[in-house]
Amino acid sequence: MKVRVRTWLRALASAPAGRTPAPSGLPPRWSGATRTAFRFGFVYAGLYCLTSPQIHLALRGGGMGRRQEAADAWAKLWAIRPVRGWVSARVLGRELGDRFDGGDDPYTWAGQLCWLAGAAAATPVWSALDRRRTDYATLDQWFRLAVRFCLAGQMFSYGAAKAVPLQFQLPPSKLVEPIGDLSPMGMLWAQTGSSKPYQMLLGCAEIAGGLLLIAPRTATLGALLSAVEMTQVLILNLTFDVPVKVHSFHLLLLSLLLAAPDSARLAEALLTDRPVPPSARPGLFRSRRANRIAAALQTGAGLWLLWAQLRNDWSFWKDHGGGREKPELYGVWEVSGFSVDGEEHPPLTTDTRRWRRLVVDSADAAAIQHMDDSLDPCGAVMDTEARSLTLTRWADPTWQATFAFLRPADDQLVLEGEADGHRLRLHLSRRDLDTFPLVGRGFRWVQDTSYLR
């Protein structure tokens, strides 16, 4: 009897804050503050994961088309537009609008305020109805399982989009756009898109965090790695004005929530020389065999999520991204001759009608660069058999220019057609993209001096 009491006292002295160990055979008793915090976190995190279209799409394996439509329909199911509209108008001072981008728009911010208010209202009600309960150990395990997969799905989603690579691109039009005209977000996209190995390594790191999360034994390490990565992502979103600040902040919170139970053990391992005991958290089931089967199922489900996300992103990259075949006129074309109704226009920077460059980014996207270096992004329709090119300005869909084109040489182009009610004829020469230092400089082990320009 004395030995049992002594053992229990030792466990009491070394117990983590918020939980009081019970005698052998009984689950630990949670403090009132811990139970209240769990109830609030359970409701708020549950509402966020349940209503987030990004999480819903990732748990379905990602993809576009019908799956994206299903994610949008899921978001509309939780829209509660009258409530969001009232919160947006009264609290944020902004009209809700009809468009939902899933970023940091008033719709999203109003939704987060609604979920916070809902969790704050539900917590005292739950506490009053369940005041006799001493712990939520079983519910906590299932809750953490759900959060692990919600977070792992996001790590796979964002990681696969970089590992393919798909998220960041450097189209030719960015090579001729003045750096001062770039938005902070455009600068980040151009910087990361200029180095595919760097982008792919970022994606592999995020995928590694997701892989560690899906296995129960490595979940804490996965949460720590995800927290580090989400901290970096949140900082980039804040400093480069990327409109995913709300979502990346919540992914960081989910990472910290998963790592929290082992925070005392991790601090002791890092800050002291004392040996750290293994985690005493129970499994999902009482049977060891059932827990092993559950762990295998979790790993299999997580690997399927990753495979589905990589497959969808790879297909999109080949069909619509950087992996598809480049069009015949791809690249940067310098305008050497420009005539309007037969009148030649010299290359004057004050000429608002003359073009300086035509840049073809893809089979359906191009840009006109004027003499003051401003860019007009355009949609492009190219018919190689009819030898025609049609441009439509994104800023003004009513504007359209249709040209017939000739290729006297591989690096020469002649365009002739109608635009703004005038007859245009252009002579252009293709610029080798490797002449841009950002593209052609490459990597060197040995350098005589730094190449900073």
C-alpha positions as CSV (number, residue, x, y, z in Angstrom):
1,M,0.0,0.0,0.0
2,K,2.8,2.4,0.9
3,V,4.5,1.6,-2.4
4,R,1.3,2.5,-4.4
5,V,0.9,5.8,-2.5
6,R,4.5,6.7,-3.1
7,T,4.2,5.9,-6.8
8,W,1.0,8.0,-7.1
9,L,2.7,10.9,-5.4
10,R,5.6,10.8,-7.8
11,A,3.2,10.8,-10.7
12,L,1.3,13.7,-9.2
13,A,4.6,15.7,-8.9
14,S,5.6,15.1,-12.5
15,A,2.1,15.5,-14.1
16,P,1.7,18.1,-16.8
17,A,-0.2,21.2,-16.0
18,G,-4.0,21.0,-16.3
19,R,-4.3,17.3,-15.6
20,T,-4.3,15.6,-12.2
21,P,-3.3,11.9,-12.3
22,A,-5.8,9.5,-10.8
23,P,-4.9,6.3,-8.9
24,S,-3.9,3.4,-11.1
25,G,-6.6,2.2,-13.4
26,L,-8.4,5.5,-13.6
27,P,-8.1,8.2,-16.3
28,P,-6.4,11.5,-15.3
29,R,-8.8,14.2,-14.1
30,W,-8.7,17.4,-16.1
31,S,-8.8,20.7,-14.5
32,G,-11.8,23.0,-15.0
33,A,-9.7,25.4,-17.2
34,T,-8.5,22.5,-19.3
35,R,-12.0,21.1,-19.8
36,T,-13.3,24.6,-20.7
37,A,-10.4,25.2,-23.2
38,F,-11.1,21.8,-24.8
39,R,-14.8,22.6,-25.3
40,F,-14.0,26.0,-26.9
41,G,-11.2,24.6,-29.1
42,F,-13.4,21.6,-30.1
43,V,-16.3,23.8,-31.2
44,Y,-14.2,26.5,-33.0
45,A,-11.7,24.2,-34.7
46,G,-14.6,21.8,-35.7
47,L,-16.6,24.7,-37.2
48,Y,-13.5,26.0,-39.1
49,C,-12.5,22.6,-40.5
50,L,-16.1,21.7,-41.3
51,T,-16.9,24.9,-43.2
52,S,-13.6,25.5,-45.0
53,P,-13.9,24.7,-48.7
54,Q,-10.1,24.3,-49.0
55,I,-10.1,21.5,-46.4
56,H,-13.2,19.9,-47.9
57,L,-11.6,19.8,-51.3
58,A,-8.3,18.4,-50.0
59,L,-10.0,15.6,-48.2
60,R,-11.6,14.6,-51.4
61,G,-8.2,14.4,-53.1
62,G,-8.1,17.8,-54.6
63,G,-8.8,18.5,-58.3
64,M,-10.8,20.9,-60.5
65,G,-14.0,20.6,-62.3
66,R,-16.8,18.7,-60.5
67,R,-14.7,18.4,-57.3
68,Q,-14.2,22.2,-57.2
69,E,-17.9,22.7,-57.8
70,A,-18.6,20.4,-54.9
71,A,-16.3,22.3,-52.7
72,D,-18.0,25.6,-53.7
73,A,-21.4,24.0,-53.0
74,W,-20.2,22.9,-49.6
75,A,-19.1,26.4,-48.8
76,K,-22.5,27.8,-49.9
77,L,-24.2,25.2,-47.5
78,W,-22.5,27.0,-44.6
79,A,-22.9,30.5,-46.0
80,I,-25.5,31.8,-43.5
81,R,-25.4,35.0,-45.7
82,P,-27.9,37.0,-43.7
83,V,-25.8,36.6,-40.5
84,R,-22.5,37.1,-42.4
85,G,-24.0,40.2,-44.1
86,W,-25.0,41.7,-40.8
87,V,-21.6,41.0,-39.2
88,S,-19.8,42.4,-42.2
89,A,-21.8,45.6,-42.3
90,R,-22.0,46.2,-38.6
91,V,-18.6,45.0,-37.4
92,L,-16.3,45.3,-40.4
93,G,-18.1,48.2,-42.1
94,R,-18.0,46.4,-45.4
95,E,-20.7,45.2,-47.8
96,L,-20.6,41.4,-48.2
97,G,-20.9,41.4,-52.0
98,D,-21.9,38.5,-54.2
99,R,-18.4,37.1,-54.8
100,F,-16.6,34.7,-52.6
101,D,-12.8,34.2,-53.3
102,G,-12.0,32.1,-50.3
103,G,-9.2,34.4,-49.2
104,D,-9.3,37.4,-46.9
105,D,-12.4,39.0,-48.2
106,P,-15.2,40.3,-46.0
107,Y,-17.1,37.0,-46.5
108,T,-14.3,35.0,-44.9
109,W,-13.7,37.5,-42.0
110,A,-17.4,37.7,-41.2
111,G,-17.5,33.9,-41.1
112,Q,-14.6,33.7,-38.7
113,L,-16.3,36.2,-36.4
114,C,-19.5,34.1,-36.6
115,W,-17.6,30.9,-35.7
116,L,-15.8,32.6,-32.8
117,A,-19.2,33.9,-31.5
118,G,-20.7,30.4,-31.9
119,A,-17.9,28.7,-30.0
120,A,-18.0,31.4,-27.2
121,A,-21.8,30.8,-26.9
122,A,-21.6,27.0,-27.0
123,T,-18.8,26.6,-24.5
124,P,-20.7,27.7,-21.4
125,V,-23.8,25.8,-22.4
126,W,-21.7,22.6,-22.9
127,S,-20.0,23.3,-19.6
128,A,-23.3,23.6,-17.8
129,L,-24.8,20.4,-19.3
130,D,-21.7,18.3,-18.9
131,R,-20.3,19.7,-15.6
132,R,-19.9,16.3,-14.0
133,R,-17.5,15.0,-16.6
134,T,-13.9,14.9,-15.3
135,D,-12.1,14.4,-18.7
136,Y,-12.5,14.1,-22.5
137,A,-9.7,11.7,-23.1
138,T,-11.6,9.5,-25.6
139,L,-13.2,12.4,-27.5
140,D,-9.8,14.1,-27.5
141,Q,-8.2,11.2,-29.4
142,W,-10.9,11.2,-32.1
143,F,-10.8,15.0,-32.3
144,R,-7.1,15.0,-32.9
145,L,-7.4,12.3,-35.5
146,A,-9.8,14.5,-37.5
147,V,-7.6,17.6,-37.1
148,R,-4.5,15.6,-38.1
149,F,-6.2,14.6,-41.4
150,C,-7.6,18.1,-42.0
151,L,-4.1,19.5,-41.6
152,A,-2.4,16.7,-43.5
153,G,-4.7,17.3,-46.4
154,Q,-3.8,20.9,-46.6
155,M,0.0,20.1,-46.4
156,F,-0.5,17.7,-49.3
157,S,-2.6,20.2,-51.2
158,Y,-0.1,23.1,-51.0
159,G,2.9,20.8,-51.1
160,A,1.9,19.0,-54.3
161,A,1.1,22.4,-56.0
162,K,4.8,23.3,-55.5
163,A,6.4,19.9,-56.0
164,V,4.9,19.5,-59.4
165,P,5.5,22.6,-59.8
166,L,2.3,24.4,-60.4
167,Q,1.6,27.2,-57.9
168,F,4.4,29.6,-58.9
169,Q,5.1,30.5,-62.5
170,L,7.4,32.9,-64.3
171,P,5.8,33.7,-67.7
172,P,7.8,35.6,-70.3
173,S,5.7,38.8,-69.7
174,K,7.2,39.0,-66.1
175,L,10.7,39.3,-67.7
176,V,9.8,42.5,-69.4
177,E,7.6,44.1,-66.7
178,P,9.3,46.8,-64.7
179,I,9.9,45.5,-61.2
180,G,8.4,48.6,-59.7
181,D,5.1,47.8,-61.4
182,L,4.9,44.4,-59.7
183,S,2.6,44.0,-56.7
184,P,4.2,42.5,-53.6
185,M,2.3,39.2,-54.3
186,G,3.5,39.3,-57.9
187,M,7.1,39.8,-56.7
188,L,6.8,36.8,-54.5
189,W,5.4,34.7,-57.3
190,A,8.1,35.8,-59.7
191,Q,10.9,35.2,-57.2
192,T,9.7,31.7,-56.3
193,G,8.7,30.8,-59.9
194,S,12.2,31.8,-61.2
195,S,13.7,28.8,-59.4
196,K,11.9,25.5,-59.9
197,P,14.3,23.5,-57.6
198,Y,13.6,25.9,-54.8
199,Q,9.8,25.7,-55.3
200,M,9.9,21.9,-55.5
201,L,11.9,21.6,-52.3
202,L,9.4,23.8,-50.5
203,G,6.6,21.5,-51.7
204,C,8.5,18.4,-50.6
205,A,9.0,19.9,-47.1
206,E,5.2,20.5,-46.9
207,I,4.5,17.0,-48.1
208,A,6.9,15.6,-45.5
209,G,4.9,17.4,-42.8
210,G,1.7,15.8,-44.1
211,L,3.2,12.3,-44.3
212,L,4.4,12.5,-40.6
213,L,1.0,13.7,-39.6
214,I,-0.9,10.7,-40.9
215,A,1.0,8.1,-38.8
216,P,0.1,8.2,-35.1
217,R,3.7,7.5,-34.0
218,T,5.1,10.5,-35.9
219,A,2.1,12.8,-35.6
220,T,3.9,15.1,-33.0
221,L,6.9,15.5,-35.3
222,G,4.6,16.2,-38.2
223,A,2.8,18.9,-36.2
224,L,6.1,20.5,-35.3
225,L,7.3,20.5,-38.9
226,S,3.9,21.8,-40.1
227,A,4.0,24.6,-37.5
228,V,7.5,25.7,-38.8
229,E,6.3,25.7,-42.4
230,M,3.0,27.4,-41.6
231,T,4.9,30.1,-39.7
232,Q,7.0,30.8,-42.8
233,V,3.9,30.8,-45.0
234,L,2.0,33.2,-42.7
235,I,5.0,35.6,-42.6
236,L,5.2,35.5,-46.4
237,N,1.4,36.1,-46.6
238,L,1.6,39.0,-44.2
239,T,4.7,40.7,-45.7
240,F,3.8,40.1,-49.4
241,D,0.1,40.8,-49.0
242,V,-1.0,37.4,-50.1
243,P,-4.8,37.0,-49.5
244,V,-4.6,33.7,-47.6
245,K,-3.6,35.1,-44.2
246,V,-6.8,33.9,-42.4
247,H,-6.4,30.3,-43.7
248,S,-2.6,30.0,-43.1
249,F,-3.1,31.4,-39.6
250,H,-5.6,28.7,-38.8
251,L,-3.4,26.0,-40.2
252,L,-0.7,27.2,-37.8
253,L,-3.2,27.1,-34.9
254,L,-4.1,23.5,-35.9
255,S,-0.4,22.5,-35.9
256,L,0.1,24.0,-32.5
257,L,-3.0,22.4,-31.2
258,L,-1.7,19.0,-32.2
259,A,1.7,19.6,-30.7
260,A,0.4,21.1,-27.4
261,P,0.0,17.8,-25.4
262,D,3.7,17.0,-25.9
263,S,5.0,20.5,-25.3
264,A,6.1,19.8,-21.7
265,R,8.0,16.7,-22.8
266,L,9.6,18.5,-25.8
267,A,10.7,21.4,-23.6
268,E,12.2,19.0,-21.1
269,A,14.0,17.1,-23.9
270,L,15.4,20.3,-25.4
271,L,16.2,22.3,-22.2
272,T,17.3,19.7,-19.7
273,D,19.6,16.6,-19.6
274,R,16.9,14.4,-17.9
275,P,15.6,11.4,-19.8
276,V,12.1,12.0,-21.2
277,P,9.5,9.2,-20.8
278,P,7.4,8.0,-23.8
279,S,4.1,9.6,-24.4
280,A,1.3,8.1,-22.2
281,R,-1.6,9.2,-24.4
282,P,-4.0,6.3,-25.0
283,G,-4.9,4.9,-28.4
284,L,-8.2,5.1,-30.1
285,F,-9.2,1.6,-28.9
286,R,-8.4,-0.5,-25.8
287,S,-7.0,-3.4,-27.9
288,R,-3.5,-3.2,-29.2
289,R,-4.5,-5.1,-32.3
290,A,-7.3,-2.7,-33.0
291,N,-4.9,0.3,-32.6
292,R,-2.5,-1.3,-35.1
293,I,-5.2,-1.8,-37.6
294,A,-6.4,1.8,-37.1
295,A,-2.8,3.1,-37.6
296,A,-2.5,1.1,-40.8
297,L,-5.8,2.4,-42.1
298,Q,-4.8,6.0,-41.3
299,T,-1.5,5.6,-43.1
300,G,-3.3,4.1,-46.1
301,A,-5.9,6.8,-46.2
302,G,-3.2,9.5,-46.0
303,L,-1.1,8.0,-48.8
304,W,-4.3,7.9,-51.0
305,L,-4.9,11.6,-50.3
306,L,-1.3,12.4,-51.3
307,W,-1.5,10.3,-54.5
308,A,-4.8,11.8,-55.5
309,Q,-3.5,15.3,-55.0
310,L,-0.2,14.7,-56.9
311,R,-2.2,13.0,-59.8
312,N,-4.6,15.8,-60.1
313,D,-1.9,18.5,-60.0
314,W,0.3,16.6,-62.5
315,S,-2.6,16.3,-64.9
316,F,-3.4,20.0,-64.6
317,W,0.3,21.0,-65.0
318,K,0.5,18.9,-68.2
319,D,-2.8,20.2,-69.7
320,H,-2.9,23.8,-68.5
321,G,0.3,24.7,-66.7
322,G,4.0,24.8,-67.5
323,G,4.1,21.2,-68.7
324,R,1.9,21.7,-71.8
325,E,3.3,22.3,-75.2
326,K,4.5,25.8,-75.9
327,P,2.6,27.6,-78.7
328,E,4.4,28.5,-82.0
329,L,4.6,32.2,-81.0
330,Y,5.7,31.6,-77.4
331,G,8.2,34.2,-76.1
332,V,9.1,37.8,-76.2
333,W,8.8,39.6,-79.5
334,E,10.5,43.0,-80.0
335,V,8.6,45.4,-82.3
336,S,11.1,46.7,-84.9
337,G,8.5,48.2,-87.3
338,F,5.0,49.5,-86.5
339,S,2.7,51.2,-89.0
340,V,-0.9,52.5,-88.6
341,D,-2.9,52.9,-91.9
342,G,0.4,52.8,-93.8
343,E,2.0,55.5,-91.6
344,E,5.2,54.3,-89.9
345,H,5.5,55.1,-86.2
346,P,9.1,55.5,-84.9
347,P,9.9,54.1,-81.4
348,L,9.1,57.2,-79.3
349,T,8.3,56.7,-75.7
350,T,5.6,59.4,-76.0
351,D,3.7,57.5,-78.6
352,T,0.7,56.0,-76.9
353,R,-0.4,54.0,-79.9
354,R,2.8,52.2,-80.8
355,W,3.7,48.8,-79.3
356,R,7.1,48.0,-77.9
357,R,6.7,44.3,-77.4
358,L,4.3,41.5,-77.9
359,V,4.7,38.7,-75.3
360,V,3.0,35.3,-75.7
361,D,2.9,33.5,-72.4
362,S,0.8,30.5,-73.4
363,A,-1.7,29.3,-76.1
364,D,-4.4,31.4,-74.5
365,A,-2.6,34.3,-72.8
366,A,-0.5,37.2,-74.1
367,A,0.4,40.8,-73.3
368,I,1.0,44.0,-75.2
369,Q,3.8,46.2,-73.9
370,H,3.5,49.8,-74.8
371,M,6.3,52.3,-75.3
372,D,6.0,53.5,-71.6
373,D,6.6,49.8,-70.6
374,S,3.0,49.4,-69.3
375,L,1.5,46.0,-70.0
376,D,-1.9,45.1,-71.3
377,P,-2.7,41.4,-70.4
378,C,-4.8,39.8,-73.1
379,G,-6.5,36.6,-73.9
380,A,-5.1,34.9,-77.0
381,V,-6.6,32.6,-79.6
382,M,-4.1,31.2,-82.1
383,D,-5.0,29.3,-85.2
384,T,-1.8,27.9,-86.7
385,E,-3.6,26.5,-89.7
386,A,-5.3,29.7,-90.7
387,R,-2.1,31.6,-89.5
388,S,-4.2,34.0,-87.4
389,L,-3.9,35.5,-83.9
390,T,-6.8,37.2,-82.0
391,L,-6.1,39.3,-78.9
392,T,-8.7,40.4,-76.3
393,R,-7.8,42.7,-73.5
394,W,-8.7,41.4,-70.0
395,A,-9.3,44.9,-68.8
396,D,-11.6,45.7,-71.7
397,P,-13.3,42.6,-73.2
398,T,-14.9,44.7,-75.9
399,W,-11.5,45.5,-77.4
400,Q,-10.3,42.9,-79.9
401,A,-7.5,42.8,-82.5
402,T,-7.3,40.1,-85.2
403,F,-4.0,39.6,-87.1
404,A,-2.8,37.4,-89.9
405,F,0.8,36.4,-89.2
406,L,3.8,35.4,-91.3
407,R,7.1,33.8,-90.3
408,P,9.8,34.9,-92.7
409,A,12.3,33.2,-90.4
410,D,12.2,31.3,-87.1
411,D,13.0,34.5,-85.1
412,Q,11.0,36.9,-87.4
413,L,7.2,37.6,-87.3
414,V,5.0,39.9,-89.3
415,L,1.5,40.8,-88.1
416,E,-1.2,42.5,-90.1
417,G,-4.7,43.2,-89.1
418,E,-7.4,45.5,-87.6
419,A,-7.4,47.2,-84.2
420,D,-9.3,50.2,-82.9
421,G,-10.7,50.8,-86.4
422,H,-7.2,51.1,-88.0
423,R,-5.0,48.9,-90.1
424,L,-1.9,47.8,-88.3
425,R,1.3,46.2,-89.6
426,L,4.0,45.0,-87.3
427,H,7.5,43.6,-87.9
428,L,8.8,41.7,-84.8
429,S,11.9,39.7,-83.8
430,R,12.0,37.1,-81.1
431,R,14.3,37.7,-78.2
432,D,16.1,34.7,-76.8
433,L,14.9,34.2,-73.3
434,D,18.4,33.1,-72.2
435,T,19.5,36.7,-72.7
436,F,17.6,37.7,-69.6
437,P,20.0,37.2,-66.7
438,L,17.2,35.8,-64.5
439,V,16.7,32.9,-67.0
440,G,20.1,32.5,-68.5
441,R,22.5,33.1,-65.6
442,G,22.1,29.6,-64.2
443,F,24.1,28.1,-61.4
444,R,27.9,28.2,-60.9
445,W,30.1,26.5,-58.3
446,V,33.1,28.8,-58.9
447,Q,32.6,32.5,-59.4
448,D,35.3,35.1,-59.7
449,T,33.0,37.7,-58.2
450,S,29.4,38.2,-57.2
451,Y,26.9,38.8,-60.0
452,L,24.5,41.3,-58.4
453,R,22.6,43.5,-60.8
